[in-house]
């Protein structure tokens, strides 16, 4: 089986996947907070930075995932 002790590739794979999973967890909590604030009517046409920041954060996570996919699965094989 593929483990973290399989050298540099295994370590890099598991660390990168772990950090990406952490970012997905943080983003999910971010969206949950936005969801709860939406039901409390904390957002308006002029006051919606939290929602916009959550959207930008998910774009960041998407770009990082694309970088990880290319660097680990294309260059690694």
mmCIF file of the N, C-alpha and C atoms, coordinates in Angstrom:
data_MODEL
# 
_entry.id   MODEL 
# 
loop_
_atom_site.group_PDB 
_atom_site.id 
_atom_site.type_symbol 
_atom_site.label_atom_id 
_atom_site.label_alt_id 
_atom_site.label_comp_id 
_atom_site.label_asym_id 
_atom_site.label_entity_id 
_atom_site.label_seq_id 
_atom_site.pdbx_PDB_ins_code 
_atom_site.Cartn_x 
_atom_site.Cartn_y 
_atom_site.Cartn_z 
_atom_site.occupancy 
_atom_site.B_iso_or_equiv 
_atom_site.pdbx_formal_charge 
_atom_site.auth_seq_id 
_atom_site.auth_comp_id 
_atom_site.auth_asym_id 
_atom_site.auth_atom_id 
_atom_site.pdbx_PDB_model_num 
ATOM 1   N N  . UNK A 1 1  ? 0.819   -1.207 0.000   1.00 0.00 ? 1  UNK A N  1 
ATOM 2   C CA . UNK A 1 1  ? 0.000   0.000  0.000   1.00 0.00 ? 1  UNK A CA 1 
ATOM 3   C C  . UNK A 1 1  ? 0.858   1.265  0.000   1.00 0.00 ? 1  UNK A C  1 
ATOM 4   N N  . UNK A 1 2  ? 0.272   2.318  -0.454  1.00 0.00 ? 2  UNK A N  1 
ATOM 5   C CA . UNK A 1 2  ? 0.925   3.621  -0.559  1.00 0.00 ? 2  UNK A CA 1 
ATOM 6   C C  . UNK A 1 2  ? 0.877   4.322  0.799   1.00 0.00 ? 2  UNK A C  1 
ATOM 7   N N  . UNK A 1 3  ? 2.044   4.622  1.374   1.00 0.00 ? 3  UNK A N  1 
ATOM 8   C CA . UNK A 1 3  ? 2.093   5.242  2.702   1.00 0.00 ? 3  UNK A CA 1 
ATOM 9   C C  . UNK A 1 3  ? 2.936   6.505  2.668   1.00 0.00 ? 3  UNK A C  1 
ATOM 10  N N  . UNK A 1 4  ? 2.907   7.235  3.780   1.00 0.00 ? 4  UNK A N  1 
ATOM 11  C CA . UNK A 1 4  ? 3.695   8.461  3.889   1.00 0.00 ? 4  UNK A CA 1 
ATOM 12  C C  . UNK A 1 4  ? 5.192   8.154  3.969   1.00 0.00 ? 4  UNK A C  1 
ATOM 13  N N  . UNK A 1 5  ? 5.559   6.932  4.308   1.00 0.00 ? 5  UNK A N  1 
ATOM 14  C CA . UNK A 1 5  ? 6.969   6.544  4.426   1.00 0.00 ? 5  UNK A CA 1 
ATOM 15  C C  . UNK A 1 5  ? 7.570   6.101  3.097   1.00 0.00 ? 5  UNK A C  1 
ATOM 16  N N  . UNK A 1 6  ? 6.861   6.271  1.991   1.00 0.00 ? 6  UNK A N  1 
ATOM 17  C CA . UNK A 1 6  ? 7.347   5.831  0.683   1.00 0.00 ? 6  UNK A CA 1 
ATOM 18  C C  . UNK A 1 6  ? 8.285   6.833  0.020   1.00 0.00 ? 6  UNK A C  1 
ATOM 19  N N  . UNK A 1 7  ? 8.885   7.712  0.771   1.00 0.00 ? 7  UNK A N  1 
ATOM 20  C CA . UNK A 1 7  ? 9.831   8.657  0.209   1.00 0.00 ? 7  UNK A CA 1 
ATOM 21  C C  . UNK A 1 7  ? 9.227   10.038 0.036   1.00 0.00 ? 7  UNK A C  1 
ATOM 22  N N  . UNK A 1 8  ? 9.908   10.808 -0.778  1.00 0.00 ? 8  UNK A N  1 
ATOM 23  C CA . UNK A 1 8  ? 9.526   12.208 -0.979  1.00 0.00 ? 8  UNK A CA 1 
ATOM 24  C C  . UNK A 1 8  ? 8.149   12.335 -1.632  1.00 0.00 ? 8  UNK A C  1 
ATOM 25  N N  . UNK A 1 9  ? 7.855   11.479 -2.597  1.00 0.00 ? 9  UNK A N  1 
ATOM 26  C CA . UNK A 1 9  ? 6.565   11.560 -3.281  1.00 0.00 ? 9  UNK A CA 1 
ATOM 27  C C  . UNK A 1 9  ? 5.416   11.250 -2.328  1.00 0.00 ? 9  UNK A C  1 
ATOM 28  N N  . UNK A 1 10 ? 5.549   10.221 -1.529  1.00 0.00 ? 10 UNK A N  1 
ATOM 29  C CA . UNK A 1 10 ? 4.493   9.872  -0.579  1.00 0.00 ? 10 UNK A CA 1 
ATOM 30  C C  . UNK A 1 10 ? 4.282   10.952 0.461   1.00 0.00 ? 10 UNK A C  1 
ATOM 31  N N  . UNK A 1 11 ? 5.379   11.494 0.983   1.00 0.00 ? 11 UNK A N  1 
ATOM 32  C CA . UNK A 1 11 ? 5.271   12.562 1.978   1.00 0.00 ? 11 UNK A CA 1 
ATOM 33  C C  . UNK A 1 11 ? 4.614   13.798 1.389   1.00 0.00 ? 11 UNK A C  1 
ATOM 34  N N  . UNK A 1 12 ? 5.047   14.184 0.199   1.00 0.00 ? 12 UNK A N  1 
ATOM 35  C CA . UNK A 1 12 ? 4.475   15.362 -0.454  1.00 0.00 ? 12 UNK A CA 1 
ATOM 36  C C  . UNK A 1 12 ? 3.001   15.164 -0.740  1.00 0.00 ? 12 UNK A C  1 
ATOM 37  N N  . UNK A 1 13 ? 2.636   13.992 -1.209  1.00 0.00 ? 13 UNK A N  1 
ATOM 38  C CA . UNK A 1 13 ? 1.233   13.709 -1.518  1.00 0.00 ? 13 UNK A CA 1 
ATOM 39  C C  . UNK A 1 13 ? 0.355   13.840 -0.282  1.00 0.00 ? 13 UNK A C  1 
ATOM 40  N N  . UNK A 1 14 ? 0.758   13.201 0.810   1.00 0.00 ? 14 UNK A N  1 
ATOM 41  C CA . UNK A 1 14 ? -0.083  13.210 2.006   1.00 0.00 ? 14 UNK A CA 1 
ATOM 42  C C  . UNK A 1 14 ? -0.108  14.575 2.691   1.00 0.00 ? 14 UNK A C  1 
ATOM 43  N N  . UNK A 1 15 ? 1.001   15.299 2.693   1.00 0.00 ? 15 UNK A N  1 
ATOM 44  C CA . UNK A 1 15 ? 1.007   16.640 3.289   1.00 0.00 ? 15 UNK A CA 1 
ATOM 45  C C  . UNK A 1 15 ? 0.150   17.591 2.460   1.00 0.00 ? 15 UNK A C  1 
ATOM 46  N N  . UNK A 1 16 ? 0.299   17.559 1.139   1.00 0.00 ? 16 UNK A N  1 
ATOM 47  C CA . UNK A 1 16 ? -0.497  18.440 0.280   1.00 0.00 ? 16 UNK A CA 1 
ATOM 48  C C  . UNK A 1 16 ? -1.980  18.104 0.371   1.00 0.00 ? 16 UNK A C  1 
ATOM 49  N N  . UNK A 1 17 ? -2.307  16.833 0.388   1.00 0.00 ? 17 UNK A N  1 
ATOM 50  C CA . UNK A 1 17 ? -3.709  16.425 0.514   1.00 0.00 ? 17 UNK A CA 1 
ATOM 51  C C  . UNK A 1 17 ? -4.268  16.815 1.876   1.00 0.00 ? 17 UNK A C  1 
ATOM 52  N N  . UNK A 1 18 ? -3.470  16.688 2.918   1.00 0.00 ? 18 UNK A N  1 
ATOM 53  C CA . UNK A 1 18 ? -3.913  17.080 4.257   1.00 0.00 ? 18 UNK A CA 1 
ATOM 54  C C  . UNK A 1 18 ? -4.165  18.571 4.369   1.00 0.00 ? 18 UNK A C  1 
ATOM 55  N N  . UNK A 1 19 ? -3.246  19.375 3.826   1.00 0.00 ? 19 UNK A N  1 
ATOM 56  C CA . UNK A 1 19 ? -3.454  20.819 3.857   1.00 0.00 ? 19 UNK A CA 1 
ATOM 57  C C  . UNK A 1 19 ? -4.668  21.220 3.034   1.00 0.00 ? 19 UNK A C  1 
ATOM 58  N N  . UNK A 1 20 ? -4.862  20.575 1.908   1.00 0.00 ? 20 UNK A N  1 
ATOM 59  C CA . UNK A 1 20 ? -6.032  20.892 1.086   1.00 0.00 ? 20 UNK A CA 1 
ATOM 60  C C  . UNK A 1 20 ? -7.319  20.512 1.818   1.00 0.00 ? 20 UNK A C  1 
ATOM 61  N N  . UNK A 1 21 ? -7.318  19.363 2.479   1.00 0.00 ? 21 UNK A N  1 
ATOM 62  C CA . UNK A 1 21 ? -8.488  18.979 3.268   1.00 0.00 ? 21 UNK A CA 1 
ATOM 63  C C  . UNK A 1 21 ? -8.764  19.961 4.390   1.00 0.00 ? 21 UNK A C  1 
ATOM 64  N N  . UNK A 1 22 ? -7.716  20.473 5.019   1.00 0.00 ? 22 UNK A N  1 
ATOM 65  C CA . UNK A 1 22 ? -7.883  21.491 6.058   1.00 0.00 ? 22 UNK A CA 1 
ATOM 66  C C  . UNK A 1 22 ? -8.519  22.751 5.488   1.00 0.00 ? 22 UNK A C  1 
ATOM 67  N N  . UNK A 1 23 ? -8.068  23.168 4.302   1.00 0.00 ? 23 UNK A N  1 
ATOM 68  C CA . UNK A 1 23 ? -8.656  24.351 3.678   1.00 0.00 ? 23 UNK A CA 1 
ATOM 69  C C  . UNK A 1 23 ? -10.117 24.121 3.297   1.00 0.00 ? 23 UNK A C  1 
ATOM 70  N N  . UNK A 1 24 ? -10.452 22.928 2.862   1.00 0.00 ? 24 UNK A N  1 
ATOM 71  C CA . UNK A 1 24 ? -11.854 22.620 2.550   1.00 0.00 ? 24 UNK A CA 1 
ATOM 72  C C  . UNK A 1 24 ? -12.696 22.662 3.823   1.00 0.00 ? 24 UNK A C  1 
ATOM 73  N N  . UNK A 1 25 ? -12.177 22.146 4.919   1.00 0.00 ? 25 UNK A N  1 
ATOM 74  C CA . UNK A 1 25 ? -12.899 22.203 6.194   1.00 0.00 ? 25 UNK A CA 1 
ATOM 75  C C  . UNK A 1 25 ? -13.115 23.651 6.635   1.00 0.00 ? 25 UNK A C  1 
ATOM 76  N N  . UNK A 1 26 ? -12.089 24.473 6.544   1.00 0.00 ? 26 UNK A N  1 
ATOM 77  C CA . UNK A 1 26 ? -12.220 25.886 6.899   1.00 0.00 ? 26 UNK A CA 1 
ATOM 78  C C  . UNK A 1 26 ? -13.244 26.570 6.000   1.00 0.00 ? 26 UNK A C  1 
ATOM 79  N N  . UNK A 1 27 ? -13.210 26.273 4.699   1.00 0.00 ? 27 UNK A N  1 
ATOM 80  C CA . UNK A 1 27 ? -14.180 26.862 3.778   1.00 0.00 ? 27 UNK A CA 1 
ATOM 81  C C  . UNK A 1 27 ? -15.597 26.418 4.066   1.00 0.00 ? 27 UNK A C  1 
ATOM 82  N N  . UNK A 1 28 ? -15.777 25.175 4.469   1.00 0.00 ? 28 UNK A N  1 
ATOM 83  C CA . UNK A 1 28 ? -17.118 24.691 4.820   1.00 0.00 ? 28 UNK A CA 1 
ATOM 84  C C  . UNK A 1 28 ? -17.645 25.401 6.064   1.00 0.00 ? 28 UNK A C  1 
ATOM 85  N N  . UNK A 1 29 ? -16.776 25.628 7.032   1.00 0.00 ? 29 UNK A N  1 
ATOM 86  C CA . UNK A 1 29 ? -17.182 26.388 8.218   1.00 0.00 ? 29 UNK A CA 1 
ATOM 87  C C  . UNK A 1 29 ? -17.513 27.826 7.830   1.00 0.00 ? 29 UNK A C  1 
ATOM 88  N N  . UNK A 1 30 ? -16.725 28.392 6.935   1.00 0.00 ? 30 UNK A N  1 
ATOM 89  C CA . UNK A 1 30 ? -16.975 29.738 6.423   1.00 0.00 ? 30 UNK A CA 1 
ATOM 90  C C  . UNK A 1 30 ? -18.370 29.817 5.788   1.00 0.00 ? 30 UNK A C  1 
ATOM 91  N N  . UNK A 1 31 ? -18.714 28.834 4.961   1.00 0.00 ? 31 UNK A N  1 
ATOM 92  C CA . UNK A 1 31 ? -20.034 28.827 4.327   1.00 0.00 ? 31 UNK A CA 1 
ATOM 93  C C  . UNK A 1 31 ? -21.153 28.612 5.334   1.00 0.00 ? 31 UNK A C  1 
ATOM 94  N N  . UNK A 1 32 ? -20.919 27.794 6.351   1.00 0.00 ? 32 UNK A N  1 
ATOM 95  C CA . UNK A 1 32 ? -21.921 27.598 7.396   1.00 0.00 ? 32 UNK A CA 1 
ATOM 96  C C  . UNK A 1 32 ? -22.191 28.901 8.144   1.00 0.00 ? 32 UNK A C  1 
ATOM 97  N N  . UNK A 1 33 ? -21.141 29.649 8.453   1.00 0.00 ? 33 UNK A N  1 
ATOM 98  C CA . UNK A 1 33 ? -21.314 30.948 9.114   1.00 0.00 ? 33 UNK A CA 1 
ATOM 99  C C  . UNK A 1 33 ? -22.091 31.902 8.212   1.00 0.00 ? 33 UNK A C  1 
ATOM 100 N N  . UNK A 1 34 ? -21.780 31.915 6.920   1.00 0.00 ? 34 UNK A N  1 
ATOM 101 C CA . UNK A 1 34 ? -22.533 32.762 5.985   1.00 0.00 ? 34 UNK A CA 1 
ATOM 102 C C  . UNK A 1 34 ? -23.990 32.334 5.914   1.00 0.00 ? 34 UNK A C  1 
ATOM 103 N N  . UNK A 1 35 ? -24.242 31.039 5.934   1.00 0.00 ? 35 UNK A N  1 
ATOM 104 C CA . UNK A 1 35 ? -25.609 30.519 5.905   1.00 0.00 ? 35 UNK A CA 1 
ATOM 105 C C  . UNK A 1 35 ? -26.391 30.976 7.132   1.00 0.00 ? 35 UNK A C  1 
ATOM 106 N N  . UNK A 1 36 ? -25.771 30.885 8.296   1.00 0.00 ? 36 UNK A N  1 
ATOM 107 C CA . UNK A 1 36 ? -26.435 31.309 9.529   1.00 0.00 ? 36 UNK A CA 1 
ATOM 108 C C  . UNK A 1 36 ? -26.643 32.822 9.560   1.00 0.00 ? 36 UNK A C  1 
ATOM 109 N N  . UNK A 1 37 ? -25.670 33.574 9.061   1.00 0.00 ? 37 UNK A N  1 
ATOM 110 C CA . UNK A 1 37 ? -25.824 35.032 9.008   1.00 0.00 ? 37 UNK A CA 1 
ATOM 111 C C  . UNK A 1 37 ? -26.895 35.445 8.010   1.00 0.00 ? 37 UNK A C  1 
ATOM 112 N N  . UNK A 1 38 ? -27.070 34.664 6.965   1.00 0.00 ? 38 UNK A N  1 
ATOM 113 C CA . UNK A 1 38 ? -28.105 34.967 5.971   1.00 0.00 ? 38 UNK A CA 1 
ATOM 114 C C  . UNK A 1 38 ? -29.492 34.854 6.597   1.00 0.00 ? 38 UNK A C  1 
ATOM 115 N N  . UNK A 1 39 ? -29.702 33.850 7.434   1.00 0.00 ? 39 UNK A N  1 
ATOM 116 C CA . UNK A 1 39 ? -30.996 33.694 8.090   1.00 0.00 ? 39 UNK A CA 1 
ATOM 117 C C  . UNK A 1 39 ? -31.223 34.729 9.189   1.00 0.00 ? 39 UNK A C  1 
ATOM 118 N N  . UNK A 1 40 ? -30.145 35.353 9.662   1.00 0.00 ? 40 UNK A N  1 
ATOM 119 C CA . UNK A 1 40 ? -30.276 36.415 10.665  1.00 0.00 ? 40 UNK A CA 1 
ATOM 120 C C  . UNK A 1 40 ? -30.357 37.799 10.020  1.00 0.00 ? 40 UNK A C  1 
ATOM 121 N N  . UNK A 1 41 ? -30.418 37.839 8.688   1.00 0.00 ? 41 UNK A N  1 
ATOM 122 C CA . UNK A 1 41 ? -30.511 39.087 7.914   1.00 0.00 ? 41 UNK A CA 1 
ATOM 123 C C  . UNK A 1 41 ? -29.341 40.030 8.204   1.00 0.00 ? 41 UNK A C  1 
ATOM 124 N N  . UNK A 1 42 ? -28.118 39.476 8.263   1.00 0.00 ? 42 UNK A N  1 
ATOM 125 C CA . UNK A 1 42 ? -26.934 40.309 8.472   1.00 0.00 ? 42 UNK A CA 1 
ATOM 126 C C  . UNK A 1 42 ? -26.376 40.851 7.167   1.00 0.00 ? 42 UNK A C  1 
ATOM 127 N N  . UNK A 1 43 ? -26.847 40.375 6.039   1.00 0.00 ? 43 UNK A N  1 
ATOM 128 C CA . UNK A 1 43 ? -26.346 40.832 4.751   1.00 0.00 ? 43 UNK A CA 1 
ATOM 129 C C  . UNK A 1 43 ? -27.346 41.780 4.107   1.00 0.00 ? 43 UNK A C  1 
ATOM 130 N N  . UNK A 1 44 ? -26.826 42.768 3.400   1.00 0.00 ? 44 UNK A N  1 
ATOM 131 C CA . UNK A 1 44 ? -27.667 43.687 2.629   1.00 0.00 ? 44 UNK A CA 1 
ATOM 132 C C  . UNK A 1 44 ? -26.953 43.976 1.314   1.00 0.00 ? 44 UNK A C  1 
ATOM 133 N N  . UNK A 1 45 ? -27.525 44.861 0.516   1.00 0.00 ? 45 UNK A N  1 
ATOM 134 C CA . UNK A 1 45 ? -26.893 45.201 -0.764  1.00 0.00 ? 45 UNK A CA 1 
ATOM 135 C C  . UNK A 1 45 ? -25.544 45.888 -0.566  1.00 0.00 ? 45 UNK A C  1 
ATOM 136 N N  . UNK A 1 46 ? -25.389 46.617 0.520   1.00 0.00 ? 46 UNK A N  1 
ATOM 137 C CA . UNK A 1 46 ? -24.140 47.335 0.776   1.00 0.00 ? 46 UNK A CA 1 
ATOM 138 C C  . UNK A 1 46 ? -23.243 46.629 1.789   1.00 0.00 ? 46 UNK A C  1 
ATOM 139 N N  . UNK A 1 47 ? -23.784 45.715 2.552   1.00 0.00 ? 47 UNK A N  1 
ATOM 140 C CA . UNK A 1 47 ? -23.037 45.058 3.627   1.00 0.00 ? 47 UNK A CA 1 
ATOM 141 C C  . UNK A 1 47 ? -23.066 43.542 3.406   1.00 0.00 ? 47 UNK A C  1 
ATOM 142 N N  . UNK A 1 48 ? -22.110 43.053 2.599   1.00 0.00 ? 48 UNK A N  1 
ATOM 143 C CA . UNK A 1 48 ? -22.064 41.626 2.286   1.00 0.00 ? 48 UNK A CA 1 
ATOM 144 C C  . UNK A 1 48 ? -20.628 41.127 2.108   1.00 0.00 ? 48 UNK A C  1 
ATOM 145 N N  . UNK A 1 49 ? -19.692 41.743 2.819   1.00 0.00 ? 49 UNK A N  1 
ATOM 146 C CA . UNK A 1 49 ? -18.286 41.378 2.648   1.00 0.00 ? 49 UNK A CA 1 
ATOM 147 C C  . UNK A 1 49 ? -18.010 39.930 3.053   1.00 0.00 ? 49 UNK A C  1 
ATOM 148 N N  . UNK A 1 50 ? -18.647 39.440 4.103   1.00 0.00 ? 50 UNK A N  1 
ATOM 149 C CA . UNK A 1 50 ? -18.422 38.066 4.540   1.00 0.00 ? 50 UNK A CA 1 
ATOM 150 C C  . UNK A 1 50 ? -18.788 37.054 3.469   1.00 0.00 ? 50 UNK A C  1 
ATOM 151 N N  . UNK A 1 51 ? -19.904 37.294 2.799   1.00 0.00 ? 51 UNK A N  1 
ATOM 152 C CA . UNK A 1 51 ? -20.323 36.404 1.719   1.00 0.00 ? 51 UNK A CA 1 
ATOM 153 C C  . UNK A 1 51 ? -19.357 36.485 0.542   1.00 0.00 ? 51 UNK A C  1 
ATOM 154 N N  . UNK A 1 52 ? -18.936 37.701 0.206   1.00 0.00 ? 52 UNK A N  1 
ATOM 155 C CA . UNK A 1 52 ? -17.994 37.877 -0.899  1.00 0.00 ? 52 UNK A CA 1 
ATOM 156 C C  . UNK A 1 52 ? -16.635 37.251 -0.570  1.00 0.00 ? 52 UNK A C  1 
ATOM 157 N N  . UNK A 1 53 ? -16.198 37.380 0.679   1.00 0.00 ? 53 UNK A N  1 
ATOM 158 C CA . UNK A 1 53 ? -14.930 36.775 1.094   1.00 0.00 ? 53 UNK A CA 1 
ATOM 159 C C  . UNK A 1 53 ? -15.003 35.253 1.023   1.00 0.00 ? 53 UNK A C  1 
ATOM 160 N N  . UNK A 1 54 ? -16.159 34.677 1.372   1.00 0.00 ? 54 UNK A N  1 
ATOM 161 C CA . UNK A 1 54 ? -16.321 33.222 1.274   1.00 0.00 ? 54 UNK A CA 1 
ATOM 162 C C  . UNK A 1 54 ? -16.222 32.768 -0.180  1.00 0.00 ? 54 UNK A C  1 
ATOM 163 N N  . UNK A 1 55 ? -16.809 33.527 -1.088  1.00 0.00 ? 55 UNK A N  1 
ATOM 164 C CA . UNK A 1 55 ? -16.731 33.181 -2.513  1.00 0.00 ? 55 UNK A CA 1 
ATOM 165 C C  . UNK A 1 55 ? -15.290 33.261 -3.014  1.00 0.00 ? 55 UNK A C  1 
ATOM 166 N N  . UNK A 1 56 ? -14.563 34.311 -2.638  1.00 0.00 ? 56 UNK A N  1 
ATOM 167 C CA . UNK A 1 56 ? -13.164 34.436 -3.040  1.00 0.00 ? 56 UNK A CA 1 
ATOM 168 C C  . UNK A 1 56 ? -12.311 33.331 -2.423  1.00 0.00 ? 56 UNK A C  1 
ATOM 169 N N  . UNK A 1 57 ? -12.620 32.958 -1.195  1.00 0.00 ? 57 UNK A N  1 
ATOM 170 C CA . UNK A 1 57 ? -11.877 31.882 -0.545  1.00 0.00 ? 57 UNK A CA 1 
ATOM 171 C C  . UNK A 1 57 ? -12.045 30.570 -1.317  1.00 0.00 ? 57 UNK A C  1 
ATOM 172 N N  . UNK A 1 58 ? -13.269 30.265 -1.758  1.00 0.00 ? 58 UNK A N  1 
ATOM 173 C CA . UNK A 1 58 ? -13.485 29.024 -2.506  1.00 0.00 ? 58 UNK A CA 1 
ATOM 174 C C  . UNK A 1 58 ? -12.804 29.069 -3.863  1.00 0.00 ? 58 UNK A C  1 
ATOM 175 N N  . UNK A 1 59 ? -12.714 30.253 -4.470  1.00 0.00 ? 59 UNK A N  1 
ATOM 176 C CA . UNK A 1 59 ? -11.952 30.360 -5.715  1.00 0.00 ? 59 UNK A CA 1 
ATOM 177 C C  . UNK A 1 59 ? -10.476 30.055 -5.450  1.00 0.00 ? 59 UNK A C  1 
ATOM 178 N N  . UNK A 1 60 ? -9.941  30.536 -4.334  1.00 0.00 ? 60 UNK A N  1 
ATOM 179 C CA . UNK A 1 60 ? -8.568  30.242 -3.948  1.00 0.00 ? 60 UNK A CA 1 
ATOM 180 C C  . UNK A 1 60 ? -8.361  28.740 -3.765  1.00 0.00 ? 60 UNK A C  1 
ATOM 181 N N  . UNK A 1 61 ? -9.286  28.078 -3.081  1.00 0.00 ? 61 UNK A N  1 
ATOM 182 C CA . UNK A 1 61 ? -9.172  26.633 -2.861  1.00 0.00 ? 61 UNK A CA 1 
ATOM 183 C C  . UNK A 1 61 ? -9.219  25.890 -4.198  1.00 0.00 ? 61 UNK A C  1 
ATOM 184 N N  . UNK A 1 62 ? -10.055 26.340 -5.125  1.00 0.00 ? 62 UNK A N  1 
ATOM 185 C CA . UNK A 1 62 ? -10.113 25.719 -6.455  1.00 0.00 ? 62 UNK A CA 1 
ATOM 186 C C  . UNK A 1 62 ? -8.792  25.847 -7.195  1.00 0.00 ? 62 UNK A C  1 
ATOM 187 N N  . UNK A 1 63 ? -8.188  27.025 -7.163  1.00 0.00 ? 63 UNK A N  1 
ATOM 188 C CA . UNK A 1 63 ? -6.918  27.234 -7.861  1.00 0.00 ? 63 UNK A CA 1 
ATOM 189 C C  . UNK A 1 63 ? -5.817  26.392 -7.224  1.00 0.00 ? 63 UNK A C  1 
ATOM 190 N N  . UNK A 1 64 ? -5.801  26.315 -5.902  1.00 0.00 ? 64 UNK A N  1 
ATOM 191 C CA . UNK A 1 64 ? -4.807  25.479 -5.220  1.00 0.00 ? 64 UNK A CA 1 
ATOM 192 C C  . UNK A 1 64 ? -5.001  24.014 -5.595  1.00 0.00 ? 64 UNK A C  1 
ATOM 193 N N  . UNK A 1 65 ? -6.257  23.562 -5.678  1.00 0.00 ? 65 UNK A N  1 
ATOM 194 C CA . UNK A 1 65 ? -6.504  22.178 -6.059  1.00 0.00 ? 65 UNK A CA 1 
ATOM 195 C C  . UNK A 1 65 ? -5.998  21.909 -7.474  1.00 0.00 ? 65 UNK A C  1 
ATOM 196 N N  . UNK A 1 66 ? -6.216  22.836 -8.403  1.00 0.00 ? 66 UNK A N  1 
ATOM 197 C CA . UNK A 1 66 ? -5.711  22.643 -9.765  1.00 0.00 ? 66 UNK A CA 1 
ATOM 198 C C  . UNK A 1 66 ? -4.187  22.543 -9.769  1.00 0.00 ? 66 UNK A C  1 
ATOM 199 N N  . UNK A 1 67 ? -3.524  23.392 -8.991  1.00 0.00 ? 67 UNK A N  1 
ATOM 200 C CA . UNK A 1 67 ? -2.070  23.327 -8.891  1.00 0.00 ? 67 UNK A CA 1 
ATOM 201 C C  . UNK A 1 67 ? -1.622  21.983 -8.319  1.00 0.00 ? 67 UNK A C  1 
ATOM 202 N N  . UNK A 1 68 ? -2.293  21.517 -7.274  1.00 0.00 ? 68 UNK A N  1 
ATOM 203 C CA . UNK A 1 68 ? -1.944  20.221 -6.687  1.00 0.00 ? 68 UNK A CA 1 
ATOM 204 C C  . UNK A 1 68 ? -2.172  19.081 -7.671  1.00 0.00 ? 68 UNK A C  1 
ATOM 205 N N  . UNK A 1 69 ? -3.264  19.132 -8.397  1.00 0.00 ? 69 UNK A N  1 
ATOM 206 C CA . UNK A 1 69 ? -3.559  18.077 -9.362  1.00 0.00 ? 69 UNK A CA 1 
ATOM 207 C C  . UNK A 1 69 ? -2.474  18.001 -10.425 1.00 0.00 ? 69 UNK A C  1 
ATOM 208 N N  . UNK A 1 70 ? -2.110  19.155 -10.976 1.00 0.00 ? 70 UNK A N  1 
ATOM 209 C CA . UNK A 1 70 ? -1.087  19.169 -12.024 1.00 0.00 ? 70 UNK A CA 1 
ATOM 210 C C  . UNK A 1 70 ? 0.263   18.734 -11.466 1.00 0.00 ? 70 UNK A C  1 
ATOM 211 N N  . UNK A 1 71 ? 0.641   19.258 -10.310 1.00 0.00 ? 71 UNK A N  1 
ATOM 212 C CA . UNK A 1 71 ? 1.977   18.960 -9.796  1.00 0.00 ? 71 UNK A CA 1 
ATOM 213 C C  . UNK A 1 71 ? 2.115   17.532 -9.280  1.00 0.00 ? 71 UNK A C  1 
ATOM 214 N N  . UNK A 1 72 ? 1.072   16.966 -8.706  1.00 0.00 ? 72 UNK A N  1 
ATOM 215 C CA . UNK A 1 72 ? 1.190   15.616 -8.139  1.00 0.00 ? 72 UNK A CA 1 
ATOM 216 C C  . UNK A 1 72 ? 0.850   14.538 -9.161  1.00 0.00 ? 72 UNK A C  1 
ATOM 217 N N  . UNK A 1 73 ? -0.226  14.703 -9.897  1.00 0.00 ? 73 UNK A N  1 
ATOM 218 C CA . UNK A 1 73 ? -0.681  13.618 -10.767 1.00 0.00 ? 73 UNK A CA 1 
ATOM 219 C C  . UNK A 1 73 ? -0.069  13.661 -12.161 1.00 0.00 ? 73 UNK A C  1 
ATOM 220 N N  . UNK A 1 74 ? 0.211   14.858 -12.689 1.00 0.00 ? 74 UNK A N  1 
ATOM 221 C CA . UNK A 1 74 ? 0.826   14.917 -14.015 1.00 0.00 ? 74 UNK A CA 1 
ATOM 222 C C  . UNK A 1 74 ? 2.339   14.835 -13.928 1.00 0.00 ? 74 UNK A C  1 
ATOM 223 N N  . UNK A 1 75 ? 2.947   15.693 -13.107 1.00 0.00 ? 75 UNK A N  1 
ATOM 224 C CA . UNK A 1 75 ? 4.403   15.701 -13.001 1.00 0.00 ? 75 UNK A CA 1 
ATOM 225 C C  . UNK A 1 75 ? 4.915   14.529 -12.186 1.00 0.00 ? 75 UNK A C  1 
ATOM 226 N N  . UNK A 1 76 ? 4.108   14.001 -11.300 1.00 0.00 ? 76 UNK A N  1 
ATOM 227 C CA . UNK A 1 76 ? 4.558   12.920 -10.430 1.00 0.00 ? 76 UNK A CA 1 
ATOM 228 C C  . UNK A 1 76 ? 4.569   11.553 -11.084 1.00 0.00 ? 76 UNK A C  1 
ATOM 229 N N  . UNK A 1 77 ? 3.867   11.415 -12.201 1.00 0.00 ? 77 UNK A N  1 
ATOM 230 C CA . UNK A 1 77 ? 3.792   10.079 -12.809 1.00 0.00 ? 77 UNK A CA 1 
ATOM 231 C C  . UNK A 1 77 ? 4.773   9.878  -13.932 1.00 0.00 ? 77 UNK A C  1 
# 
